[in-house]
Amino acid sequence: MKSSRYALMLALCTSPIWAEAHGDGPSSGKTTAQARADLEKAWQDGLLPHNDKDYPPSAASIERNKKRYAGAHPETDAADASAQTDTSPAFGK
């Protein structure tokens, strides 16, 4: 009788651990793709410091990092230029 009680208590105590270890529990956080997209956006915006001594990045460092990104990714530069075209309504038309 005692051994069945201990077995039942052990099963009840370890079931939350078992569920969490096997992914049955609640999931939170970002996916790998979301984290990579956020990192790419921060790099594009110039917010990633070039070295440890420049944290947080200064305004000059952010501009320098944006230029570095544009030089390394010319296809993004063309996409940004087309996205930033004037889409405001033209008056007088």
Gaussian input, Z-matrix of N, CA and C with variables (Angstrom, degrees):
# hf/3-21g

backbone

0 1
 N
 C     1     B1
 C     2     B2     1     A1
 N     3     B3     2     A2     1     D1
 C     4     B4     3     A3     2     D2
 C     5     B5     4     A4     3     D3
 N     6     B6     5     A5     4     D4
 C     7     B7     6     A6     5     D5
 C     8     B8     7     A7     6     D6
 N     9     B9     8     A8     7     D7
 C    10    B10     9     A9     8     D8
 C    11    B11    10    A10     9     D9
 N    12    B12    11    A11    10    D10
 C    13    B13    12    A12    11    D11
 C    14    B14    13    A13    12    D12
 N    15    B15    14    A14    13    D13
 C    16    B16    15    A15    14    D14
 C    17    B17    16    A16    15    D15
 N    18    B18    17    A17    16    D16
 C    19    B19    18    A18    17    D17
 C    20    B20    19    A19    18    D18
 N    21    B21    20    A20    19    D19
 C    22    B22    21    A21    20    D20
 C    23    B23    22    A22    21    D21
 N    24    B24    23    A23    22    D22
 C    25    B25    24    A24    23    D23
 C    26    B26    25    A25    24    D24
 N    27    B27    26    A26    25    D25
 C    28    B28    27    A27    26    D26
 C    29    B29    28    A28    27    D27
 N    30    B30    29    A29    28    D28
 C    31    B31    30    A30    29    D29
 C    32    B32    31    A31    30    D30
 N    33    B33    32    A32    31    D31
 C    34    B34    33    A33    32    D32
 C    35    B35    34    A34    33    D33
 N    36    B36    35    A35    34    D34
 C    37    B37    36    A36    35    D35
 C    38    B38    37    A37    36    D36
 N    39    B39    38    A38    37    D37
 C    40    B40    39    A39    38    D38
 C    41    B41    40    A40    39    D39
 N    42    B42    41    A41    40    D40
 C    43    B43    42    A42    41    D41
 C    44    B44    43    A43    42    D42
 N    45    B45    44    A44    43    D43
 C    46    B46    45    A45    44    D44
 C    47    B47    46    A46    45    D45
 N    48    B48    47    A47    46    D46
 C    49    B49    48    A48    47    D47
 C    50    B50    49    A49    48    D48
 N    51    B51    50    A50    49    D49
 C    52    B52    51    A51    50    D50
 C    53    B53    52    A52    51    D51
 N    54    B54    53    A53    52    D52
 C    55    B55    54    A54    53    D53
 C    56    B56    55    A55    54    D54
 N    57    B57    56    A56    55    D55
 C    58    B58    57    A57    56    D56
 C    59    B59    58    A58    57    D57
 N    60    B60    59    A59    58    D58
 C    61    B61    60    A60    59    D59
 C    62    B62    61    A61    60    D60
 N    63    B63    62    A62    61    D61
 C    64    B64    63    A63    62    D62
 C    65    B65    64    A64    63    D63
 N    66    B66    65    A65    64    D64
 C    67    B67    66    A66    65    D65
 C    68    B68    67    A67    66    D66
 N    69    B69    68    A68    67    D67
 C    70    B70    69    A69    68    D68
 C    71    B71    70    A70    69    D69
 N    72    B72    71    A71    70    D70
 C    73    B73    72    A72    71    D71
 C    74    B74    73    A73    72    D72
 N    75    B75    74    A74    73    D73
 C    76    B76    75    A75    74    D74
 C    77    B77    76    A76    75    D75
 N    78    B78    77    A77    76    D76
 C    79    B79    78    A78    77    D77
 C    80    B80    79    A79    78    D78
 N    81    B81    80    A80    79    D79
 C    82    B82    81    A81    80    D80
 C    83    B83    82    A82    81    D81
 N    84    B84    83    A83    82    D82
 C    85    B85    84    A84    83    D83
 C    86    B86    85    A85    84    D84
 N    87    B87    86    A86    85    D85
 C    88    B88    87    A87    86    D86
 C    89    B89    88    A88    87    D87
 N    90    B90    89    A89    88    D88
 C    91    B91    90    A90    89    D89
 C    92    B92    91    A91    90    D90
 N    93    B93    92    A92    91    D91
 C    94    B94    93    A93    92    D92
 C    95    B95    94    A94    93    D93
 N    96    B96    95    A95    94    D94
 C    97    B97    96    A96    95    D95
 C    98    B98    97    A97    96    D96
 N    99    B99    98    A98    97    D97
 C   100   B100    99    A99    98    D98
 C   101   B101   100   A100    99    D99
 N   102   B102   101   A101   100   D100
 C   103   B103   102   A102   101   D101
 C   104   B104   103   A103   102   D102
 N   105   B105   104   A104   103   D103
 C   106   B106   105   A105   104   D104
 C   107   B107   106   A106   105   D105
 N   108   B108   107   A107   106   D106
 C   109   B109   108   A108   107   D107
 C   110   B110   109   A109   108   D108
 N   111   B111   110   A110   109   D109
 C   112   B112   111   A111   110   D110
 C   113   B113   112   A112   111   D111
 N   114   B114   113   A113   112   D112
 C   115   B115   114   A114   113   D113
 C   116   B116   115   A115   114   D114
 N   117   B117   116   A116   115   D115
 C   118   B118   117   A117   116   D116
 C   119   B119   118   A118   117   D117
 N   120   B120   119   A119   118   D118
 C   121   B121   120   A120   119   D119
 C   122   B122   121   A121   120   D120
 N   123   B123   122   A122   121   D121
 C   124   B124   123   A123   122   D122
 C   125   B125   124   A124   123   D123
 N   126   B126   125   A125   124   D124
 C   127   B127   126   A126   125   D125
 C   128   B128   127   A127   126   D126
 N   129   B129   128   A128   127   D127
 C   130   B130   129   A129   128   D128
 C   131   B131   130   A130   129   D129
 N   132   B132   131   A131   130   D130
 C   133   B133   132   A132   131   D131
 C   134   B134   133   A133   132   D132
 N   135   B135   134   A134   133   D133
 C   136   B136   135   A135   134   D134
 C   137   B137   136   A136   135   D135
 N   138   B138   137   A137   136   D136
 C   139   B139   138   A138   137   D137
 C   140   B140   139   A139   138   D138
 N   141   B141   140   A140   139   D139
 C   142   B142   141   A141   140   D140
 C   143   B143   142   A142   141   D141
 N   144   B144   143   A143   142   D142
 C   145   B145   144   A144   143   D143
 C   146   B146   145   A145   144   D144
 N   147   B147   146   A146   145   D145
 C   148   B148   147   A147   146   D146
 C   149   B149   148   A148   147   D147
 N   150   B150   149   A149   148   D148
 C   151   B151   150   A150   149   D149
 C   152   B152   151   A151   150   D150
 N   153   B153   152   A152   151   D151
 C   154   B154   153   A153   152   D152
 C   155   B155   154   A154   153   D153
 N   156   B156   155   A155   154   D154
 C   157   B157   156   A156   155   D155
 C   158   B158   157   A157   156   D156
 N   159   B159   158   A158   157   D157
 C   160   B160   159   A159   158   D158
 C   161   B161   160   A160   159   D159
 N   162   B162   161   A161   160   D160
 C   163   B163   162   A162   161   D161
 C   164   B164   163   A163   162   D162
 N   165   B165   164   A164   163   D163
 C   166   B166   165   A165   164   D164
 C   167   B167   166   A166   165   D165
 N   168   B168   167   A167   166   D166
 C   169   B169   168   A168   167   D167
 C   170   B170   169   A169   168   D168
 N   171   B171   170   A170   169   D169
 C   172   B172   171   A171   170   D170
 C   173   B173   172   A172   171   D171
 N   174   B174   173   A173   172   D172
 C   175   B175   174   A174   173   D173
 C   176   B176   175   A175   174   D174
 N   177   B177   176   A176   175   D175
 C   178   B178   177   A177   176   D176
 C   179   B179   178   A178   177   D177
 N   180   B180   179   A179   178   D178
 C   181   B181   180   A180   179   D179
 C   182   B182   181   A181   180   D180
 N   183   B183   182   A182   181   D181
 C   184   B184   183   A183   182   D182
 C   185   B185   184   A184   183   D183
 N   186   B186   185   A185   184   D184
 C   187   B187   186   A186   185   D185
 C   188   B188   187   A187   186   D186
 N   189   B189   188   A188   187   D187
 C   190   B190   189   A189   188   D188
 C   191   B191   190   A190   189   D189
 N   192   B192   191   A191   190   D190
 C   193   B193   192   A192   191   D191
 C   194   B194   193   A193   192   D192
 N   195   B195   194   A194   193   D193
 C   196   B196   195   A195   194   D194
 C   197   B197   196   A196   195   D195
 N   198   B198   197   A197   196   D196
 C   199   B199   198   A198   197   D197
 C   200   B200   199   A199   198   D198
 N   201   B201   200   A200   199   D199
 C   202   B202   201   A201   200   D200
 C   203   B203   202   A202   201   D201
 N   204   B204   203   A203   202   D202
 C   205   B205   204   A204   203   D203
 C   206   B206   205   A205   204   D204
 N   207   B207   206   A206   205   D205
 C   208   B208   207   A207   206   D206
 C   209   B209   208   A208   207   D207
 N   210   B210   209   A209   208   D208
 C   211   B211   210   A210   209   D209
 C   212   B212   211   A211   210   D210
 N   213   B213   212   A212   211   D211
 C   214   B214   213   A213   212   D212
 C   215   B215   214   A214   213   D213
 N   216   B216   215   A215   214   D214
 C   217   B217   216   A216   215   D215
 C   218   B218   217   A217   216   D216
 N   219   B219   218   A218   217   D217
 C   220   B220   219   A219   218   D218
 C   221   B221   220   A220   219   D219
 N   222   B222   221   A221   220   D220
 C   223   B223   222   A222   221   D221
 C   224   B224   223   A223   222   D222
 N   225   B225   224   A224   223   D223
 C   226   B226   225   A225   224   D224
 C   227   B227   226   A226   225   D225
 N   228   B228   227   A227   226   D226
 C   229   B229   228   A228   227   D227
 C   230   B230   229   A229   228   D228
 N   231   B231   230   A230   229   D229
 C   232   B232   231   A231   230   D230
 C   233   B233   232   A232   231   D231
 N   234   B234   233   A233   232   D232
 C   235   B235   234   A234   233   D233
 C   236   B236   235   A235   234   D234
 N   237   B237   236   A236   235   D235
 C   238   B238   237   A237   236   D236
 C   239   B239   238   A238   237   D237
 N   240   B240   239   A239   238   D238
 C   241   B241   240   A240   239   D239
 C   242   B242   241   A241   240   D240
 N   243   B243   242   A242   241   D241
 C   244   B244   243   A243   242   D242
 C   245   B245   244   A244   243   D243
 N   246   B246   245   A245   244   D244
 C   247   B247   246   A246   245   D245
 C   248   B248   247   A247   246   D246
 N   249   B249   248   A248   247   D247
 C   250   B250   249   A249   248   D248
 C   251   B251   250   A250   249   D249
 N   252   B252   251   A251   250   D250
 C   253   B253   252   A252   251   D251
 C   254   B254   253   A253   252   D252
 N   255   B255   254   A254   253   D253
 C   256   B256   255   A255   254   D254
 C   257   B257   256   A256   255   D255
 N   258   B258   257   A257   256   D256
 C   259   B259   258   A258   257   D257
 C   260   B260   259   A259   258   D258
 N   261   B261   260   A260   259   D259
 C   262   B262   261   A261   260   D260
 C   263   B263   262   A262   261   D261
 N   264   B264   263   A263   262   D262
 C   265   B265   264   A264   263   D263
 C   266   B266   265   A265   264   D264
 N   267   B267   266   A266   265   D265
 C   268   B268   267   A267   266   D266
 C   269   B269   268   A268   267   D267
 N   270   B270   269   A269   268   D268
 C   271   B271   270   A270   269   D269
 C   272   B272   271   A271   270   D270
 N   273   B273   272   A272   271   D271
 C   274   B274   273   A273   272   D272
 C   275   B275   274   A274   273   D273
 N   276   B276   275   A275   274   D274
 C   277   B277   276   A276   275   D275
 C   278   B278   277   A277   276   D276

   B1=1.4347
   B2=1.5317
   B3=1.3334
   B4=1.4521
   B5=1.5252
   B6=1.3075
   B7=1.4628
   B8=1.5311
   B9=1.3211
   B10=1.4677
   B11=1.5292
   B12=1.3225
   B13=1.4661
   B14=1.5206
   B15=1.3189
   B16=1.4608
   B17=1.5268
   B18=1.3003
   B19=1.4618
   B20=1.5273
   B21=1.3284
   B22=1.4594
   B23=1.5248
   B24=1.3266
   B25=1.4621
   B26=1.5229
   B27=1.3113
   B28=1.4573
   B29=1.5277
   B30=1.3162
   B31=1.4661
   B32=1.5227
   B33=1.3212
   B34=1.4583
   B35=1.5254
   B36=1.3100
   B37=1.4668
   B38=1.5249
   B39=1.3113
   B40=1.4610
   B41=1.5180
   B42=1.3150
   B43=1.4659
   B44=1.5316
   B45=1.3492
   B46=1.4693
   B47=1.5286
   B48=1.3074
   B49=1.4624
   B50=1.5202
   B51=1.3093
   B52=1.4609
   B53=1.5314
   B54=1.3233
   B55=1.4692
   B56=1.5236
   B57=1.3087
   B58=1.4610
   B59=1.5174
   B60=1.3161
   B61=1.4585
   B62=1.5171
   B63=1.2946
   B64=1.4578
   B65=1.5177
   B66=1.3109
   B67=1.4516
   B68=1.5096
   B69=1.3020
   B70=1.4534
   B71=1.5253
   B72=1.3156
   B73=1.4549
   B74=1.5149
   B75=1.3164
   B76=1.4653
   B77=1.5234
   B78=1.3143
   B79=1.4569
   B80=1.5200
   B81=1.3048
   B82=1.4540
   B83=1.5136
   B84=1.2930
   B85=1.4452
   B86=1.5125
   B87=1.3169
   B88=1.4548
   B89=1.5169
   B90=1.3097
   B91=1.4562
   B92=1.5208
   B93=1.3032
   B94=1.4565
   B95=1.5208
   B96=1.3151
   B97=1.4653
   B98=1.5290
   B99=1.3352
   B100=1.4622
   B101=1.5261
   B102=1.3148
   B103=1.4611
   B104=1.5243
   B105=1.3275
   B106=1.4693
   B107=1.5192
   B108=1.3285
   B109=1.4674
   B110=1.5259
   B111=1.3242
   B112=1.4640
   B113=1.5236
   B114=1.3172
   B115=1.4593
   B116=1.5243
   B117=1.3235
   B118=1.4680
   B119=1.5295
   B120=1.3325
   B121=1.4692
   B122=1.5299
   B123=1.3166
   B124=1.4661
   B125=1.5220
   B126=1.3314
   B127=1.4609
   B128=1.5278
   B129=1.3242
   B130=1.4557
   B131=1.5280
   B132=1.3198
   B133=1.4626
   B134=1.5229
   B135=1.3300
   B136=1.4572
   B137=1.5121
   B138=1.3120
   B139=1.4632
   B140=1.5229
   B141=1.3258
   B142=1.4590
   B143=1.5218
   B144=1.3198
   B145=1.4609
   B146=1.5204
   B147=1.3322
   B148=1.4657
   B149=1.5247
   B150=1.3172
   B151=1.4645
   B152=1.5283
   B153=1.3034
   B154=1.4644
   B155=1.5263
   B156=1.3286
   B157=1.4620
   B158=1.5227
   B159=1.3287
   B160=1.4596
   B161=1.5256
   B162=1.3261
   B163=1.4569
   B164=1.5111
   B165=1.2752
   B166=1.4625
   B167=1.5255
   B168=1.3284
   B169=1.4623
   B170=1.5265
   B171=1.3256
   B172=1.4609
   B173=1.5265
   B174=1.3197
   B175=1.4692
   B176=1.5231
   B177=1.3314
   B178=1.4660
   B179=1.5228
   B180=1.3146
   B181=1.4607
   B182=1.5276
   B183=1.3225
   B184=1.4657
   B185=1.5246
   B186=1.3329
   B187=1.4682
   B188=1.5262
   B189=1.3303
   B190=1.4697
   B191=1.5267
   B192=1.3274
   B193=1.4637
   B194=1.5270
   B195=1.3342
   B196=1.4675
   B197=1.5240
   B198=1.3417
   B199=1.4693
   B200=1.5280
   B201=1.3200
   B202=1.4717
   B203=1.5201
   B204=1.3135
   B205=1.4644
   B206=1.5266
   B207=1.3348
   B208=1.4681
   B209=1.5256
   B210=1.3317
   B211=1.4607
   B212=1.5152
   B213=1.3172
   B214=1.4666
   B215=1.5175
   B216=1.3317
   B217=1.4647
   B218=1.5273
   B219=1.3177
   B220=1.4698
   B221=1.5279
   B222=1.3344
   B223=1.4673
   B224=1.5236
   B225=1.3311
   B226=1.4589
   B227=1.5191
   B228=1.3293
   B229=1.4542
   B230=1.5249
   B231=1.3245
   B232=1.4618
   B233=1.5248
   B234=1.3212
   B235=1.4651
   B236=1.5226
   B237=1.3329
   B238=1.4590
   B239=1.5235
   B240=1.3236
   B241=1.4609
   B242=1.5230
   B243=1.3160
   B244=1.4614
   B245=1.5252
   B246=1.3175
   B247=1.4630
   B248=1.5203
   B249=1.3316
   B250=1.4556
   B251=1.5248
   B252=1.3116
   B253=1.4563
   B254=1.5157
   B255=1.2947
   B256=1.4543
   B257=1.5225
   B258=1.3195
   B259=1.4615
   B260=1.5171
   B261=1.3405
   B262=1.4615
   B263=1.5256
   B264=1.3233
   B265=1.4651
   B266=1.5246
   B267=1.3064
   B268=1.4649
   B269=1.5248
   B270=1.3034
   B271=1.4564
   B272=1.5209
   B273=1.3011
   B274=1.4501
   B275=1.5097
   B276=1.3105
   B277=1.4672
   B278=1.4859
   A1=111.22
   A2=115.92
   A3=119.31
   A4=111.08
   A5=116.80
   A6=118.82
   A7=111.42
   A8=117.75
   A9=119.21
   A10=110.98
   A11=117.20
   A12=120.47
   A13=110.45
   A14=116.58
   A15=120.62
   A16=110.66
   A17=116.21
   A18=119.66
   A19=110.82
   A20=116.78
   A21=120.91
   A22=110.60
   A23=117.85
   A24=121.45
   A25=110.88
   A26=116.88
   A27=121.06
   A28=110.61
   A29=116.60
   A30=120.64
   A31=111.16
   A32=117.67
   A33=120.86
   A34=112.26
   A35=116.13
   A36=119.78
   A37=112.65
   A38=117.77
   A39=120.17
   A40=113.70
   A41=118.97
   A42=119.55
   A43=113.11
   A44=121.16
   A45=118.45
   A46=112.29
   A47=117.51
   A48=121.26
   A49=109.57
   A50=116.91
   A51=122.12
   A52=110.27
   A53=116.80
   A54=120.58
   A55=111.08
   A56=117.91
   A57=121.72
   A58=111.38
   A59=116.84
   A60=120.61
   A61=112.28
   A62=117.74
   A63=120.35
   A64=113.50
   A65=117.81
   A66=121.28
   A67=115.07
   A68=118.94
   A69=120.25
   A70=111.73
   A71=116.65
   A72=120.79
   A73=111.43
   A74=115.86
   A75=119.68
   A76=111.21
   A77=115.89
   A78=119.57
   A79=108.45
   A80=115.42
   A81=120.11
   A82=108.05
   A83=115.63
   A84=120.00
   A85=111.50
   A86=114.31
   A87=121.00
   A88=111.11
   A89=114.55
   A90=119.42
   A91=107.82
   A92=116.44
   A93=120.88
   A94=110.56
   A95=117.04
   A96=120.82
   A97=111.13
   A98=117.06
   A99=120.10
   A100=110.98
   A101=116.99
   A102=120.64
   A103=110.71
   A104=116.98
   A105=120.18
   A106=111.26
   A107=117.38
   A108=120.65
   A109=110.41
   A110=117.68
   A111=121.37
   A112=111.04
   A113=116.77
   A114=121.24
   A115=110.65
   A116=117.03
   A117=121.51
   A118=110.59
   A119=117.31
   A120=121.60
   A121=110.74
   A122=117.48
   A123=120.92
   A124=110.58
   A125=116.95
   A126=120.95
   A127=109.54
   A128=116.66
   A129=121.77
   A130=110.92
   A131=117.55
   A132=121.78
   A133=112.97
   A134=117.37
   A135=121.19
   A136=114.15
   A137=117.79
   A138=120.92
   A139=114.13
   A140=117.93
   A141=119.61
   A142=108.89
   A143=118.03
   A144=119.90
   A145=111.37
   A146=115.06
   A147=120.39
   A148=111.11
   A149=116.31
   A150=120.06
   A151=109.14
   A152=116.11
   A153=120.80
   A154=113.35
   A155=117.31
   A156=120.19
   A157=112.33
   A158=116.80
   A159=121.06
   A160=110.75
   A161=116.45
   A162=120.26
   A163=109.27
   A164=120.45
   A165=127.85
   A166=110.04
   A167=117.10
   A168=119.37
   A169=111.77
   A170=115.18
   A171=120.52
   A172=109.50
   A173=116.55
   A174=120.70
   A175=110.51
   A176=116.82
   A177=120.14
   A178=110.58
   A179=116.29
   A180=120.64
   A181=111.23
   A182=117.13
   A183=120.84
   A184=109.99
   A185=117.02
   A186=119.97
   A187=111.17
   A188=116.20
   A189=120.41
   A190=110.45
   A191=117.14
   A192=120.72
   A193=111.58
   A194=117.27
   A195=120.25
   A196=110.48
   A197=116.14
   A198=119.88
   A199=110.59
   A200=116.94
   A201=120.05
   A202=110.87
   A203=116.22
   A204=120.08
   A205=110.43
   A206=116.35
   A207=120.06
   A208=110.65
   A209=117.43
   A210=120.12
   A211=112.36
   A212=116.21
   A213=120.35
   A214=112.29
   A215=117.60
   A216=122.40
   A217=110.05
   A218=118.38
   A219=119.62
   A220=113.28
   A221=117.96
   A222=119.94
   A223=111.15
   A224=117.59
   A225=121.48
   A226=109.87
   A227=116.96
   A228=121.62
   A229=111.01
   A230=117.62
   A231=121.36
   A232=110.68
   A233=116.88
   A234=120.34
   A235=110.68
   A236=117.44
   A237=120.48
   A238=111.18
   A239=117.25
   A240=120.60
   A241=110.49
   A242=117.02
   A243=119.12
   A244=110.95
   A245=117.71
   A246=120.85
   A247=111.26
   A248=117.28
   A249=120.64
   A250=112.75
   A251=118.38
   A252=120.12
   A253=109.13
   A254=116.20
   A255=121.43
   A256=109.73
   A257=115.83
   A258=120.60
   A259=111.29
   A260=116.24
   A261=118.78
   A262=109.12
   A263=116.57
   A264=118.58
   A265=111.02
   A266=115.81
   A267=120.89
   A268=108.78
   A269=115.65
   A270=120.09
   A271=109.01
   A272=116.05
   A273=120.82
   A274=113.66
   A275=118.63
   A276=120.34
   A277=110.54
   D1=-43.46
   D2=-179.77
   D3=-64.68
   D4=-38.73
   D5=-177.80
   D6=-66.81
   D7=-34.27
   D8=177.95
   D9=-70.69
   D10=-33.28
   D11=175.76
   D12=-65.80
   D13=-44.58
   D14=179.33
   D15=-63.70
   D16=-39.30
   D17=178.32
   D18=-64.85
   D19=-41.13
   D20=178.71
   D21=-65.89
   D22=-43.85
   D23=178.54
   D24=-63.31
   D25=-41.24
   D26=178.82
   D27=-63.46
   D28=-42.87
   D29=179.57
   D30=-64.43
   D31=-41.29
   D32=179.94
   D33=-69.20
   D34=-35.96
   D35=-178.84
   D36=-74.61
   D37=-32.80
   D38=-175.87
   D39=-93.13
   D40=-9.82
   D41=-178.34
   D42=-63.58
   D43=-39.61
   D44=176.40
   D45=-64.66
   D46=-36.31
   D47=178.17
   D48=-65.86
   D49=-43.20
   D50=-179.77
   D51=-62.57
   D52=-44.14
   D53=-178.89
   D54=-64.88
   D55=-41.64
   D56=-179.46
   D57=-68.23
   D58=-37.54
   D59=-178.64
   D60=-70.31
   D61=-26.10
   D62=-176.90
   D63=-104.12
   D64=16.19
   D65=173.89
   D66=78.73
   D67=10.63
   D68=178.33
   D69=-81.79
   D70=-12.92
   D71=-177.33
   D72=-83.26
   D73=-176.22
   D74=-178.75
   D75=-68.22
   D76=141.06
   D77=178.40
   D78=-109.51
   D79=143.38
   D80=178.08
   D81=-145.24
   D82=165.15
   D83=179.44
   D84=100.68
   D85=179.85
   D86=-176.64
   D87=-93.34
   D88=155.25
   D89=172.42
   D90=-80.23
   D91=167.96
   D92=178.72
   D93=-61.41
   D94=-40.87
   D95=-179.86
   D96=-64.04
   D97=-39.79
   D98=178.54
   D99=-66.53
   D100=-40.94
   D101=179.27
   D102=-64.87
   D103=-41.55
   D104=178.15
   D105=-65.39
   D106=-39.29
   D107=178.60
   D108=-64.69
   D109=-40.90
   D110=177.60
   D111=-64.52
   D112=-41.02
   D113=178.92
   D114=-65.22
   D115=-43.08
   D116=178.00
   D117=-61.99
   D118=-41.37
   D119=179.05
   D120=-65.04
   D121=-41.96
   D122=178.42
   D123=-64.58
   D124=-38.18
   D125=178.15
   D126=-66.21
   D127=-42.88
   D128=179.80
   D129=-64.23
   D130=-37.77
   D131=-179.79
   D132=-79.33
   D133=-4.11
   D134=178.04
   D135=80.25
   D136=17.32
   D137=-174.89
   D138=-88.40
   D139=-10.64
   D140=177.94
   D141=-84.04
   D142=123.55
   D143=-178.71
   D144=-67.74
   D145=147.58
   D146=-179.90
   D147=-75.63
   D148=-31.91
   D149=177.46
   D150=-146.84
   D151=173.43
   D152=-176.25
   D153=-68.19
   D154=-24.52
   D155=-177.11
   D156=-76.77
   D157=-14.19
   D158=-176.34
   D159=-110.01
   D160=55.31
   D161=178.04
   D162=-129.57
   D163=127.43
   D164=-4.69
   D165=-69.83
   D166=152.31
   D167=-175.84
   D168=-67.43
   D169=138.80
   D170=178.15
   D171=-77.32
   D172=171.17
   D173=179.68
   D174=-61.77
   D175=-40.54
   D176=178.54
   D177=-65.23
   D178=-38.94
   D179=178.69
   D180=-66.32
   D181=-37.89
   D182=178.65
   D183=-63.56
   D184=-44.20
   D185=178.62
   D186=-64.05
   D187=-41.97
   D188=178.23
   D189=-62.84
   D190=-41.02
   D191=179.22
   D192=-67.22
   D193=-36.27
   D194=176.92
   D195=-63.01
   D196=-41.05
   D197=178.61
   D198=-66.05
   D199=-39.27
   D200=177.25
   D201=-62.50
   D202=-42.31
   D203=179.51
   D204=-64.95
   D205=-43.40
   D206=180.00
   D207=-63.10
   D208=-36.60
   D209=177.95
   D210=-68.95
   D211=-34.02
   D212=-179.18
   D213=-82.90
   D214=-21.09
   D215=-177.63
   D216=-131.42
   D217=72.93
   D218=-178.04
   D219=-64.71
   D220=-27.26
   D221=179.53
   D222=-67.16
   D223=-30.13
   D224=178.10
   D225=-72.13
   D226=-34.22
   D227=178.54
   D228=-60.86
   D229=-43.68
   D230=179.64
   D231=-66.93
   D232=-38.41
   D233=179.03
   D234=-66.92
   D235=-39.19
   D236=178.37
   D237=-67.10
   D238=-38.38
   D239=-179.76
   D240=-64.52
   D241=-40.43
   D242=179.42
   D243=-72.45
   D244=-29.91
   D245=178.98
   D246=-74.59
   D247=-25.31
   D248=-177.03
   D249=-94.76
   D250=11.87
   D251=177.61
   D252=-65.14
   D253=156.27
   D254=-176.24
   D255=-70.97
   D256=113.05
   D257=178.96
   D258=-109.45
   D259=10.30
   D260=179.65
   D261=-71.52
   D262=150.77
   D263=-178.98
   D264=-64.98
   D265=135.69
   D266=-179.77
   D267=-81.27
   D268=127.42
   D269=179.35
   D270=-85.54
   D271=143.71
   D272=176.18
   D273=89.27
   D274=5.79
   D275=178.73
   D276=-93.11

